[in-house]
């Protein structure tokens, strides 16, 4: 019996290295980060591009180890560009008790779901028009609307364009822009600027010809038309029909390759877009080396999917990266309060849009120097920088 036991033990010891009794290795479960985006409806052009950008971001964050060794997976929920659906999707996600949620892509949808996040989780609104409450759980992605309009007004002023017209929607985006414009024009630096005509329209209007004629008759040298998507197409067509050929600055939400291609036949010749600092700029100027590194990683990841950086990248990339950075720092079991507190104290974080300091700009991390002005090169299918960070013209 003793000999039999010894022989059996020897057999087992030899078999074990060959995996006879080994348990098959299993990959770590993904760490899901939920995003609420408009994949259908009026905002689908933006939401689907954001979805593709988050899929590219997965490549970068998982190459770097994910969260606590678990691969990150962005789970996308369609809000159908509808506030009621956005609330429904948010409640479904809240039931899963996440620490952080991304979305939505449009300020009106963020406004609808933000009250649900009063006590967490952290919501990263992917619209620069959202104004976060200091100390709250809602963050806003990208360079703020006031800072983008500030860069646009500075660009106009330093180009000698002082007679400005405004054509904004009556929606939340337009209202936010109206407030920002009035505040900025009270700045002594802008005392030489005059609003020669201020018009409004409903985003569902099929024509703005009457408003354009008023602007044309007022002798405006430049136009601010702070709207996105289908409404901005209505404005572009109205300018073309009226023969109004002046610089027109619109929201960065229109800085999408798909949209530029779709609108190519009626794009204004002097279209300018206030935006963040993510666009390629080699040979034009050099940014902080850490930003340059982050941008090159982003360009490379997008290239693997046949994509290039546009506004959807600007609003999703750093938001997703900051969420993952907070989770990596606090661990996979991090709570909403852990993420909120981490972001609130984060300084000197190099993203693709700028150097973030949440102690200086609560809920956003980016200030006025994170805005620039670009135009779209139809032939080259690229963004061309027209200004330094802050809006001062390059030439």
C-alpha positions as CSV (number, residue, x, y, z in Angstrom):
1,X,0.0,0.0,0.0
2,X,2.8,2.4,0.8
3,X,4.6,1.7,-2.5
4,X,1.3,2.2,-4.4
5,X,0.8,5.6,-2.7
6,X,4.3,6.7,-3.5
7,X,3.9,5.7,-7.1
8,X,0.5,7.6,-7.4
9,X,2.1,10.7,-5.8
10,X,4.9,10.6,-8.4
11,X,2.4,10.2,-11.2
12,X,0.4,13.2,-10.0
13,X,3.5,15.4,-9.6
14,X,4.6,14.6,-13.2
15,X,1.2,15.2,-14.6
16,X,0.5,18.5,-13.0
17,X,3.1,20.5,-15.0
18,X,1.4,19.1,-18.1
19,X,-1.9,20.8,-17.1
20,X,-3.8,17.6,-16.2
21,X,-5.2,19.3,-13.1
22,X,-4.7,22.9,-14.2
23,X,-7.7,25.3,-14.3
24,X,-7.9,27.0,-17.7
25,X,-6.8,30.6,-17.5
26,X,-9.7,33.2,-18.0
27,X,-9.3,36.7,-19.2
28,X,-10.3,39.4,-16.7
29,X,-13.9,40.5,-17.0
30,X,-14.2,43.8,-18.9
31,X,-14.7,47.0,-16.9
32,X,-17.8,48.6,-18.5
33,X,-18.0,52.3,-18.9
34,X,-21.5,53.3,-20.0
35,X,-22.1,56.1,-22.6
36,X,-25.5,57.6,-23.5
37,X,-25.3,58.9,-27.1
38,X,-27.7,59.9,-29.9
39,X,-27.2,57.0,-32.4
40,X,-30.5,57.8,-34.1
41,X,-32.5,61.0,-34.6
42,X,-31.2,64.4,-35.4
43,X,-27.9,64.0,-33.4
44,X,-27.0,60.7,-35.0
45,X,-24.3,62.3,-37.2
46,X,-22.5,63.2,-33.9
47,X,-23.4,60.3,-31.7
48,X,-22.2,57.6,-34.1
49,X,-18.9,59.4,-34.7
50,X,-18.4,59.6,-31.0
51,X,-19.1,55.9,-30.7
52,X,-16.4,55.1,-33.2
53,X,-14.0,57.4,-31.3
54,X,-14.7,55.6,-28.0
55,X,-14.0,52.3,-29.8
56,X,-10.6,53.7,-30.9
57,X,-9.9,55.0,-27.4
58,X,-10.4,51.4,-26.0
59,X,-7.3,50.4,-28.0
60,X,-5.2,53.0,-26.2
61,X,-6.4,52.5,-22.6
62,X,-6.3,48.7,-22.9
63,X,-2.8,48.8,-24.3
64,X,-1.9,50.6,-21.1
65,X,-3.5,48.0,-18.8
66,X,-7.1,49.0,-18.6
67,X,-8.5,49.4,-15.1
68,X,-6.9,47.2,-12.4
69,X,-5.8,44.8,-15.1
70,X,-9.3,44.6,-16.6
71,X,-9.9,45.7,-20.2
72,X,-12.1,48.7,-20.6
73,X,-15.3,48.4,-22.7
74,X,-17.5,51.4,-23.6
75,X,-21.1,50.3,-23.6
76,X,-23.2,52.6,-25.8
77,X,-26.9,53.3,-25.1
78,X,-29.0,55.2,-27.8
79,X,-31.0,58.2,-26.5
80,X,-32.5,58.7,-30.0
81,X,-31.7,62.5,-29.7
82,X,-34.8,62.7,-27.4
83,X,-34.7,64.0,-23.8
84,X,-37.3,61.6,-22.6
85,X,-35.4,58.6,-24.1
86,X,-32.2,60.1,-22.6
87,X,-33.8,60.0,-19.1
88,X,-35.0,56.4,-19.7
89,X,-31.5,55.3,-20.8
90,X,-30.0,57.1,-17.8
91,X,-32.3,55.4,-15.3
92,X,-31.4,52.0,-16.9
93,X,-27.7,52.8,-16.5
94,X,-28.2,54.1,-12.9
95,X,-29.6,50.7,-11.9
96,X,-26.2,49.2,-12.6
97,X,-24.6,51.6,-10.1
98,X,-21.7,52.8,-12.1
99,X,-19.1,55.2,-10.8
100,X,-19.0,57.3,-14.0
101,X,-21.2,57.7,-17.1
102,X,-20.4,59.5,-20.4
103,X,-23.1,61.5,-22.3
104,X,-25.0,62.8,-23.9
105,X,-23.6,64.6,-26.9
106,X,-26.0,67.6,-27.0
107,X,-26.5,70.1,-24.2
108,X,-30.3,69.7,-24.1
109,X,-29.9,66.0,-23.5
110,X,-27.3,66.6,-20.8
111,X,-29.7,69.1,-19.2
112,X,-32.4,66.3,-19.1
113,X,-30.3,63.7,-17.4
114,X,-28.0,65.8,-15.2
115,X,-30.6,66.2,-12.4
116,X,-30.5,62.4,-12.0
117,X,-26.8,62.6,-11.2
118,X,-27.2,65.0,-8.3
119,X,-25.7,62.5,-5.9
120,X,-23.7,60.5,-8.4
121,X,-22.5,58.8,-10.5
122,X,-20.2,61.3,-12.2
123,X,-21.7,62.3,-15.5
124,X,-19.3,63.5,-18.2
125,X,-21.5,65.6,-20.5
126,X,-20.0,65.5,-24.0
127,X,-21.1,69.0,-24.9
128,X,-19.0,72.1,-24.2
129,X,-22.2,74.1,-23.8
130,X,-23.1,72.5,-20.5
131,X,-22.2,74.6,-17.5
132,X,-21.2,72.3,-14.5
133,X,-22.0,73.2,-10.9
134,X,-18.8,73.7,-8.8
135,X,-18.4,70.7,-6.5
136,X,-21.1,68.7,-8.4
137,X,-21.0,65.3,-10.0
138,X,-21.5,66.6,-13.6
139,X,-18.4,67.5,-15.7
140,X,-18.4,69.2,-19.1
141,X,-16.2,68.1,-21.9
142,X,-14.1,70.3,-24.2
143,X,-13.5,74.0,-24.3
144,X,-16.5,76.0,-23.0
145,X,-18.9,77.9,-25.2
146,X,-17.8,81.2,-23.7
147,X,-14.1,80.5,-24.3
148,X,-14.8,79.4,-27.9
149,X,-16.8,82.6,-28.6
150,X,-14.1,84.6,-26.8
151,X,-11.5,83.2,-29.2
152,X,-13.8,83.9,-32.2
153,X,-14.5,87.5,-31.1
154,X,-10.7,88.1,-30.5
155,X,-10.0,86.6,-34.0
156,X,-12.6,88.9,-35.6
157,X,-11.4,92.0,-33.7
158,X,-7.7,91.5,-34.5
159,X,-8.6,90.9,-38.2
160,X,-10.2,94.3,-38.2
161,X,-13.8,92.9,-38.3
162,X,-15.7,95.1,-35.8
163,X,-19.2,95.2,-37.2
164,X,-20.6,91.9,-36.1
165,X,-24.1,90.3,-36.7
166,X,-25.5,87.5,-34.6
167,X,-28.0,84.8,-35.7
168,X,-28.7,82.3,-33.0
169,X,-31.3,79.7,-32.3
170,X,-33.9,80.1,-29.6
171,X,-32.8,76.7,-28.1
172,X,-30.5,76.2,-25.1
173,X,-27.4,76.4,-27.4
174,X,-28.5,79.7,-28.8
175,X,-29.4,81.1,-25.4
176,X,-26.1,80.2,-23.9
177,X,-24.3,81.8,-26.8
178,X,-26.4,85.0,-26.4
179,X,-25.4,85.3,-22.8
180,X,-21.7,84.6,-23.6
181,X,-21.6,87.2,-26.3
182,X,-23.2,89.9,-24.1
183,X,-20.7,89.2,-21.3
184,X,-17.7,89.2,-23.7
185,X,-18.7,92.5,-25.3
186,X,-18.6,94.1,-21.9
187,X,-14.8,93.4,-21.8
188,X,-12.8,96.6,-22.4
189,X,-10.7,94.8,-25.0
190,X,-13.9,94.4,-27.1
191,X,-15.2,98.0,-26.8
192,X,-14.6,98.7,-30.5
193,X,-16.9,95.9,-31.6
194,X,-20.5,96.7,-32.4
195,X,-23.4,94.3,-32.9
196,X,-25.0,95.8,-36.0
197,X,-27.8,93.2,-36.1
198,X,-29.1,90.5,-33.8
199,X,-31.5,87.9,-35.1
200,X,-33.0,84.6,-33.9
201,X,-34.7,81.6,-35.4
202,X,-36.3,78.3,-34.4
203,X,-34.0,75.3,-35.1
204,X,-36.9,73.7,-37.0
205,X,-37.3,76.7,-39.4
206,X,-36.8,75.8,-43.0
207,X,-35.6,79.2,-44.0
208,X,-33.8,82.2,-42.5
209,X,-33.9,84.4,-45.6
210,X,-35.6,87.3,-43.8
211,X,-33.0,87.3,-41.0
212,X,-30.1,87.0,-43.5
213,X,-31.4,90.0,-45.5
214,X,-31.6,92.1,-42.3
215,X,-28.0,91.1,-41.6
216,X,-26.8,91.9,-45.1
217,X,-28.6,95.3,-45.0
218,X,-26.9,96.2,-41.7
219,X,-23.5,96.1,-43.3
220,X,-22.1,93.3,-41.1
221,X,-18.5,92.4,-41.6
222,X,-18.7,89.0,-39.9
223,X,-21.4,86.8,-38.4
224,X,-21.7,84.6,-35.3
225,X,-24.3,81.8,-36.0
226,X,-24.1,79.6,-32.9
227,X,-25.9,76.4,-33.9
228,X,-25.2,72.9,-35.0
229,X,-26.3,70.3,-37.6
230,X,-29.4,70.8,-39.8
231,X,-30.1,74.4,-38.5
232,X,-26.6,75.5,-39.6
233,X,-27.2,74.0,-43.0
234,X,-30.3,76.3,-43.2
235,X,-28.1,79.3,-42.4
236,X,-25.4,78.3,-45.0
237,X,-28.0,77.9,-47.7
238,X,-29.6,81.3,-46.7
239,X,-26.2,83.0,-47.0
240,X,-25.6,81.5,-50.4
241,X,-29.0,82.5,-51.8
242,X,-28.6,86.0,-50.5
243,X,-25.0,86.4,-51.7
244,X,-23.8,87.1,-48.2
245,X,-20.1,86.4,-48.3
246,X,-18.6,87.3,-44.9
247,X,-16.8,85.2,-42.3
248,X,-19.3,83.1,-40.3
249,X,-18.3,81.4,-37.0
250,X,-20.4,78.4,-36.0
251,X,-20.2,75.9,-33.1
252,X,-17.4,73.3,-33.0
253,X,-20.2,70.8,-33.1
254,X,-20.1,71.2,-36.9
255,X,-16.4,70.3,-37.0
256,X,-17.1,66.8,-38.4
257,X,-15.7,65.3,-41.6
258,X,-19.0,63.7,-42.4
259,X,-20.8,66.9,-42.1
260,X,-18.3,68.9,-44.1
261,X,-18.6,66.4,-46.9
262,X,-22.4,66.5,-46.8
263,X,-22.5,70.3,-46.9
264,X,-19.6,70.7,-49.3
265,X,-21.8,72.2,-52.1
266,X,-23.0,75.1,-50.0
267,X,-20.3,75.6,-47.4
268,X,-19.5,79.4,-47.0
269,X,-16.2,80.3,-48.4
270,X,-15.3,82.1,-45.2
271,X,-16.5,79.5,-42.7
272,X,-14.5,79.5,-39.4
273,X,-14.8,77.2,-36.5
274,X,-13.8,77.9,-32.9
275,X,-12.6,74.7,-31.5
276,X,-10.1,73.0,-29.0
277,X,-6.5,72.2,-29.7
278,X,-6.7,68.6,-30.9
279,X,-6.4,69.1,-34.7
280,X,-3.2,68.3,-36.5
281,X,-0.8,71.3,-36.7
282,X,2.6,70.0,-37.7
283,X,4.6,72.8,-39.3
284,X,2.3,75.5,-38.0
285,X,3.0,75.7,-34.3
286,X,4.2,73.4,-31.4
287,X,2.2,72.7,-28.3
288,X,3.2,71.3,-24.9
289,X,5.3,68.1,-25.6
290,X,3.0,66.1,-23.3
291,X,0.0,67.2,-25.4
292,X,1.9,66.4,-28.6
293,X,2.5,62.9,-27.3
294,X,-1.2,62.4,-26.3
295,X,-2.3,63.7,-29.7
296,X,0.1,61.4,-31.7
297,X,-1.3,58.4,-29.7
298,X,-4.8,59.5,-30.6
299,X,-4.0,60.1,-34.3
300,X,-2.4,56.6,-34.5
301,X,-5.3,54.9,-32.8
302,X,-7.8,56.6,-35.1
303,X,-5.8,55.7,-38.2
304,X,-6.1,52.0,-37.4
305,X,-9.8,52.5,-37.9
306,X,-9.5,54.7,-41.0
307,X,-10.5,57.8,-39.0
308,X,-9.1,61.3,-38.5
309,X,-9.7,63.6,-35.5
310,X,-12.7,65.9,-35.6
311,X,-15.0,67.4,-33.0
312,X,-16.4,64.0,-32.0
313,X,-12.8,63.1,-31.0
314,X,-12.4,66.3,-29.1
315,X,-15.4,65.8,-26.9
316,X,-15.0,62.0,-26.3
317,X,-11.3,61.3,-26.1
318,X,-10.2,63.4,-23.1
319,X,-13.5,62.7,-21.3
320,X,-13.0,59.0,-21.7
321,X,-9.3,59.2,-20.9
322,X,-10.0,61.3,-17.7
323,X,-12.6,58.8,-16.6
324,X,-10.2,55.9,-17.1
325,X,-7.4,57.8,-15.3
326,X,-9.6,58.4,-12.3
327,X,-10.6,54.7,-12.2
328,X,-7.0,53.5,-12.6
329,X,-6.0,55.7,-9.7
330,X,-8.8,54.6,-7.4
331,X,-9.2,51.0,-8.6
332,X,-12.0,49.0,-10.2
333,X,-14.1,49.3,-7.0
334,X,-14.0,53.1,-7.1
335,X,-17.2,54.9,-6.1
336,X,-18.8,57.9,-7.7
337,X,-17.4,60.1,-4.9
338,X,-13.9,58.7,-5.5
339,X,-14.1,59.7,-9.1
340,X,-15.6,63.1,-8.4
341,X,-13.0,63.9,-5.7
342,X,-10.1,62.7,-7.9
343,X,-11.1,64.9,-10.8
344,X,-11.8,67.9,-8.6
345,X,-8.2,67.8,-7.4
346,X,-6.5,66.9,-10.7
347,X,-4.0,69.4,-12.1
348,X,-1.4,69.4,-14.9
349,X,-3.1,66.6,-16.9
350,X,-2.1,66.6,-20.5
351,X,-4.9,65.7,-22.9
352,X,-5.5,66.2,-26.6
353,X,-7.4,69.5,-26.0
354,X,-5.0,71.2,-23.5
355,X,-3.5,71.0,-20.0
356,X,-6.2,70.3,-17.5
357,X,-6.4,72.0,-14.1
358,X,-9.7,71.3,-12.4
359,X,-8.7,73.4,-9.4
360,X,-8.7,76.4,-11.6
361,X,-11.7,75.6,-13.9
362,X,-14.0,73.3,-11.8
363,X,-16.0,70.7,-13.7
364,X,-14.1,71.3,-17.0
365,X,-10.4,71.7,-16.4
366,X,-9.8,73.8,-19.5
367,X,-9.6,77.6,-19.8
368,X,-9.5,80.2,-22.6
369,X,-6.1,79.2,-23.9
370,X,-7.6,75.8,-24.9
371,X,-9.6,77.4,-27.8
372,X,-8.4,78.2,-31.3
373,X,-9.9,78.9,-34.7
374,X,-9.7,76.6,-37.8
375,X,-11.2,76.3,-41.2
376,X,-12.0,73.3,-43.4
377,X,-9.9,72.6,-46.4
378,X,-12.3,71.0,-48.9
379,X,-9.6,69.8,-51.3
380,X,-7.3,68.5,-48.6
381,X,-10.0,67.2,-46.3
382,X,-8.3,68.6,-43.2
383,X,-8.5,71.3,-40.6
384,X,-6.3,74.4,-41.1
385,X,-5.3,76.4,-38.0
386,X,-6.0,80.1,-38.4
387,X,-5.2,81.3,-34.8
388,X,-2.9,80.6,-31.9
389,X,-4.4,79.2,-28.7
390,X,-6.7,81.9,-27.4
391,X,-7.8,83.3,-30.8
392,X,-4.9,85.6,-31.9
393,X,-4.6,85.2,-35.7
394,X,-1.5,83.3,-36.9
395,X,-0.8,85.8,-39.7
